[in-house]
Amino acid sequence: MSPDILFCLLLFIVAFLYASIGHGGASGYLALMALFSFSPEVMKPSALLLNLFVSLIAFIQYYRTGNFNWKVFIPFAVASIPFAFWGGVLKIDPLLYKRMLGLILLIPAIRFILYKKHAEIIEKKQHAGISFIIGGSIGFMSGLIGIGGGVILTPVLLLLKWCDMKKAAGISALFIFVNSLSGMGGQLMKGVQFSSNILLYVGIAFTGGMVGSYLGSKKLNNTVLLYLLSLTLMMASYKLLFTAA
């Protein structure tokens, strides 16, 4: 199997898995691009663009099943959007970018290893001030690295017990979309570079995201698959942190 075909196949799988839990998949796309030796200049804008399509379809699917809460979402989004734009505008040394990305990829990798179905929880009242601080911090990192921030927001929502797993997925999906849009705006301010196959990649990721989000919102059991995705993320993290390629 040629590297191009293998990349496309893995891209579909990553989009499917991430969308099934309400995520856009940027950390997974970045991991794949790192494993296939894409340049840092191409990686960040490409991941954000793919994120836009997959997170939007994931949000629509979860919203249709009633798994969303505007009151929880808005404070995070209001703080994150301007900071994501700021992070997207900033230029970062390619080597530093790769090392930071390697560390960031460990977050979803560990989370997916510890993933389990969450039972219904007693939701606690949201604290607006904490939401603004968390939203702004995640937004800045999202724009800087080229992710949507859902892999960080979802466990935070569950830890604070501000919503259950399904609502966290729906909230994270729209959070990822607005952050990716803002981060892409910052990228466009300084110029972007995409792969020549980006339209093909968008089509593949969108298709995987559409199937994954539909099945995920219908209680798909994907625990074993998430373990495999976690292994991929850790492999990419190792390459970014400990190799020069």
Beta strands, then each sheet from edge to edge (+ up, - down):
end
